[in-house]
Amino acid sequence: MKRVVTICVLLIMAGTAAAAPSFQGFETDTGDWYFYDGGVQSGRVASGGGILGVTSASGSYHAELVNVHDAYLAGYGSAGFSRFGARDPVYQGSFYQSIDVYINPSWSGLGLWIDMVPADIDNTSLYAAGGNFRLTANGSSVSVQAINSSTLTTITNAGWYTFEMVWSKGVNPTDLINMDLNVYDSADTLLGTESFLASFPQGTHPGESQYLGNNSYVWLSVWQNGFANDIIAIDNVQTGAVIPAPGAIILGGIGACVVGWFKRRKTL
């Protein structure tokens, strides 16, 4: 899922510093992941191992999350969450949060939510700008719905899928925050996208641009008891800056060869 290119130029970045990236591929540990079962069954597993036996999305390891029944409310559990290392209240430009999840279309039931929320400038979570991907299944396909119940995509092939949210400020401090929900397959093909304005009346602050920080958390919850046999595989949990290409990068002078790691989100 990574594309590496070599560019023989002097790379000069203009403007403010981009948001610091964070990546958890479970190659060495589970980082700051909190598991609702205390890590009894949830945790890091080798590719092809664990309970599910799936091949990791990348590298040699991934993680399995086990649903703890009724941890959210009666009939629905929770599995775990991550703050991408640490919550960051300092906005430094448009940024994304994403997670890879192994989806099996043979699942059946009301599903689970992949919930994502950015940080508030007061170092809490800005719930007014939160969003989620809502998964439901009928035994032959998995429907992925956005927060307004519109269908982003319907998955009919088993495999790894990336669920990504992107946040950016408006022009004015009181403009509502821009939010994009994206779903990609393992070939980085965009399967579905939806754009929203952060108009949800919840939390300490409204969803205005002046309150947007950087990353906060991703949470696997609202998980129907028994759905997906109460276990899923995750990988490549990450956050970072969204750098438009090529406009946000100024190439100047005559320079040395720079190796850039270009992903679909253009994170530097």
C-alpha positions in Angstrom: 0.0 0.0 0.0 3.1 2.2 -0.2 4.6 3.8 -3.2 8.1 4.9 -3.2 9.5 7.3 -5.8 12.9 9.0 -6.1 13.0 12.7 -7.1 16.3 14.4 -7.8 15.5 17.9 -6.6 16.0 20.1 -3.6 12.7 19.8 -1.6 11.7 23.0 0.0 8.5 23.2 2.1 6.8 26.5 2.4 4.3 27.7 5.1 3.7 26.3 8.5 5.0 22.9 9.6 2.8 20.0 8.8 1.2 17.8 11.4 3.5 15.2 12.9 2.7 11.8 11.4 2.1 8.7 13.6 2.0 5.1 12.3 1.2 1.9 14.1 1.7 -1.3 12.0 2.1 -3.6 15.0 5.5 -4.8 13.9 7.1 -4.4 17.3 4.3 -3.6 19.8 0.7 -2.4 20.1 1.6 1.2 21.0 -1.0 3.1 22.9 -3.9 0.8 22.0 -6.4 0.2 24.8 -8.1 -3.2 24.6 -11.4 -3.6 26.4 -10.6 -7.2 27.2 -7.4 -6.2 28.8 -5.4 -7.9 26.1 -6.6 -11.4 27.1 -7.4 -12.2 23.4 -6.9 -8.8 21.7 -3.4 -7.9 20.6 -0.6 -8.2 18.1 -0.4 -11.3 16.0 1.8 -12.6 13.2 0.7 -12.5 9.6 -1.3 -15.7 9.0 -1.7 -16.3 12.7 -4.0 -15.4 15.5 -7.6 -16.5 15.7 -8.5 -15.3 12.2 -5.4 -16.5 10.4 -5.4 -13.6 7.9 -2.4 -12.2 6.1 -1.3 -8.8 7.5 -2.2 -5.7 5.3 1.5 -4.9 5.3 4.6 -6.1 7.1 4.7 -9.2 9.2 2.2 -8.3 12.0 -1.2 -6.9 12.6 -3.6 -6.8 15.5 -6.9 -8.6 16.4 -9.6 -6.9 18.4 -12.1 -8.8 20.5 -15.6 -7.3 21.2 -16.5 -7.1 24.9 -20.2 -7.6 25.1 -22.4 -4.8 26.4 -19.4 -2.5 27.0 -21.1 0.2 25.0 -24.7 -0.4 26.0 -27.0 -3.5 26.3 -26.6 -5.6 23.1 -23.6 -3.6 21.9 -19.9 -3.9 22.9 -16.6 -2.1 22.3 -13.2 -3.5 21.5 -10.5 -0.8 21.7 -9.2 2.6 20.8 -6.0 4.5 20.0 -5.0 8.2 20.3 -2.3 7.7 17.6 0.4 7.9 20.3 -1.0 11.0 21.9 -3.8 13.6 21.4 -2.5 16.7 19.6 -4.4 20.0 20.1 -2.2 22.0 17.7 -3.6 22.4 14.2 -0.9 22.6 11.6 -2.9 22.1 8.4 -5.3 19.6 6.9 -4.8 16.1 8.4 -6.2 12.6 8.2 -6.8 9.6 10.6 -7.1 6.1 9.1 -7.2 2.4 9.9 -7.1 -0.8 7.8 -9.7 -3.4 8.7 -10.1 -6.9 7.3 -13.7 -7.2 6.0 -15.4 -10.5 5.4 -18.7 -10.3 3.4 -20.0 -13.5 5.0 -20.6 -11.5 8.2 -24.2 -10.9 9.1 -25.8 -8.5 11.5 -26.1 -4.9 12.6 -22.3 -4.6 12.7 -20.1 -2.0 14.3 -18.8 1.6 14.1 -15.4 2.8 13.2 -15.5 6.1 15.1 -13.0 8.9 14.6 -12.7 12.3 16.3 -10.2 15.1 16.0 -8.7 17.1 18.9 -10.0 20.4 20.3 -7.6 23.2 20.9 -8.3 22.8 24.7 -6.7 19.3 24.4 -10.0 17.4 24.7 -11.8 15.7 21.8 -13.8 17.9 19.5 -16.9 15.7 19.3 -18.7 18.2 17.2 -16.4 17.3 14.3 -16.4 13.5 14.9 -17.6 11.0 12.4 -17.9 7.3 11.9 -18.2 4.5 9.4 -21.1 2.2 10.2 -20.8 -1.4 9.0 -23.8 -3.7 8.6 -23.9 -7.1 6.8 -26.3 -9.5 5.3 -24.3 -12.7 4.9 -23.0 -11.9 1.4 -21.9 -8.2 1.6 -21.0 -5.5 4.0 -22.5 -2.1 3.7 -20.5 0.9 4.8 -22.5 3.9 5.7 -21.5 7.5 6.5 -22.7 9.5 9.5 -25.8 10.7 7.5 -26.7 7.0 6.7 -25.7 7.4 3.1 -24.0 4.3 1.7 -20.3 4.9 0.9 -19.7 1.5 -0.6 -20.8 -2.1 -0.5 -18.1 -4.7 0.0 -18.5 -8.1 -1.6 -14.9 -9.3 -1.6 -13.0 -10.4 1.6 -9.8 -8.4 2.2 -8.3 -5.3 3.8 -10.0 -1.9 3.4 -8.8 1.5 4.6 -11.2 3.8 6.4 -10.0 7.4 6.4 -11.3 10.7 7.7 -9.8 14.1 6.7 -10.3 17.4 8.5 -9.5 20.9 7.3 -10.5 24.4 8.4 -12.6 26.9 6.5 -11.4 30.3 5.5 -12.8 32.1 8.6 -12.6 31.1 12.3 -16.3 30.6 12.6 -16.6 28.6 9.4 -17.7 25.0 10.0 -14.9 22.4 9.8 -14.7 20.4 6.6 -14.8 16.6 7.0 -14.3 13.9 4.4 -15.0 10.2 4.9 -13.1 7.9 2.4 -13.0 4.1 1.9 -10.2 2.5 -0.1 -9.5 -1.1 -1.1 -6.1 -2.7 -0.7 -5.0 -1.4 -4.1 -5.7 2.2 -2.9 -8.7 2.5 -5.2 -11.2 5.0 -3.7 -14.5 3.1 -3.3 -16.6 5.8 -1.7 -16.3 9.3 -0.3 -18.6 11.8 1.4 -18.0 15.3 2.6 -19.6 17.0 5.6 -19.5 20.2 7.6 -19.1 19.7 11.4 -22.5 20.9 12.5 -23.1 18.4 15.3 -24.2 20.1 18.5 -22.2 18.2 21.1 -19.1 18.7 23.2 -17.7 21.8 24.8 -17.2 23.6 21.5 -19.2 23.7 18.3 -17.6 22.5 15.1 -16.1 25.8 14.1 -12.7 26.0 12.5 -11.2 28.1 15.4 -11.6 25.0 17.7 -10.0 22.4 15.5 -6.8 20.9 16.7 -5.0 17.8 15.2 -5.5 14.1 15.9 -7.5 12.6 18.8 -8.7 9.0 18.5 -10.0 6.1 16.5 -12.4 3.8 18.4 -14.0 0.4 17.4 -17.4 0.4 19.2 -21.2 0.2 18.9 -20.4 -3.5 18.0 -23.4 -5.7 18.0 -22.8 -8.6 20.4 -21.8 -11.6 18.2 -21.2 -9.7 15.0 -18.2 -11.0 13.0 -17.9 -13.7 15.8 -16.7 -10.9 18.0 -13.3 -10.5 16.5 -11.7 -8.5 13.7 -8.2 -7.8 12.3 -6.8 -4.2 12.0 -3.5 -2.8 10.7 -1.8 0.4 9.6 -3.3 2.8 12.1 -2.1 6.2 11.2 -2.5 10.0 11.2 -0.6 12.7 9.4 -0.7 15.8 7.2 -2.6 16.0 3.9 -0.3 17.7 1.4 -2.0 18.5 -1.9 0.2 17.5 -4.9 1.9 19.3 -6.5 0.7 22.7 -5.3 1.7 22.5 -1.7 5.3 21.6 -2.4 7.7 24.2 -3.7 10.7 22.8 -5.6 13.5 25.3 -5.7 17.2 25.4 -6.7 19.4 22.6 -7.8 19.6 20.0 -5.2 20.5 16.6 -4.2 18.4 13.5 -4.7 15.6 13.2 -2.2 13.8 10.0 -1.6 10.1 10.7 -1.0 7.6 8.2 0.4 4.4 9.2 -1.5 1.2 7.7 -0.4 -2.3 8.5 -1.6 -2.6 11.0 1.3 0.7 12.7 0.3 2.0 12.7 3.8 5.5 14.2 4.5 
